[in-house]
Amino acid sequence: MSLNWLNRFKNLDLTFDGYNAPSFLQAQGAKEIGVEFFSLSKSYNMPGWRVGFCVGNAETVGALKRIKSYLDYGIFQPIQIASIIALDGPQGCVDEIRNVYKERRDTLITGLARSGWEIKSPQGTMFVWARIPEQFRDMGSVGFSKFLIREAQVAVSPGLGFGEYGDDYVRFALIENNLRINQAVRGIRNVL
């Protein structure tokens, strides 16, 4: 696959506010040493289908292909056909999905800011990484996550689950509608 082909799909990323996520393969020498993955999970609302593609260094792509062939032998044909239609068809659905996640992001960020929890607004993704408020930071991300479940009835992912440097953070998934996000914000506001 050429970089031009990959660039055709760059507008499929879940990015907001005019931000264009850079491709690893744009870096000098990247195609000689690495690969980049793209999944249909988020942009086409196909989580769990496990459909995507890998581009980059031919030797590495070949090795990954061999490894994958040892793990499974294909994807259910209707899922393959739906994926082809998604990639080749009109792309308005991607804008709709992007707008849904942007609206959810804005609802969460604005609501938490009104509660006194200032969080930098991410430029892309369906998640929000939030630094734990100072007065709760000594709990760590696991303790703070348990606190939010117990006291606010809000579930977040502890940042520690993503590595030792994540322990000052929790991750919100923007998978609920705005009504539920506002409900979560009210619960958090009550405990902050």
Secondary structure, 3 states (H helix, E strand, C coil): CCHHHHHHCHHHCCECCCCCCCCHHHCCCHHHHCEEEEECCCCCCCCCCCCEEEEECHHHHHHHHHHHHHHCCCCCHHHHHHHHHHHHCCCHHHHHHHHHHHHHHHHHHHHHHHCCCCCCCCCECCEEEEECCHHHHHHHHHHHHHHHHHHHCCCCEEHHHHCHHHCCEEEEECCCCHHHHHHHHHHHHHHC
